[in-house]
Amino acid sequence: MKSKLLGIAPIHQSYGILMMGIILTGVLLFGLTNGFNGVEIPKEYEIMIGK
């Protein structure tokens, strides 16, 4: 791609996409790990992992 989109150069578009991906990854990890505190696995699931 050599043309600008909405006045933004292609290299800056790629940086924007990269930053949005990093931010989205952080938000998802924060939400899925209970605020980075982790989640307690119930005792019933220990059978499935061989404990």
C-alpha positions, 0 to 999 in steps of 0.5 A: 500500500502506497497511498494514505488513508484518512491522511495517515501514512501506511507506516503510521497505520501499521504502528496504530494497528500494532498498538491497538493489538497490544492494548486489546491483548492487555485488556483481554488478559486483565479481564480474563484473569480477574484483574491479573489475580488469577482464577481458582480452579475447582477441585472437580477439575483436578480429575481431568488433569491427573491429580 
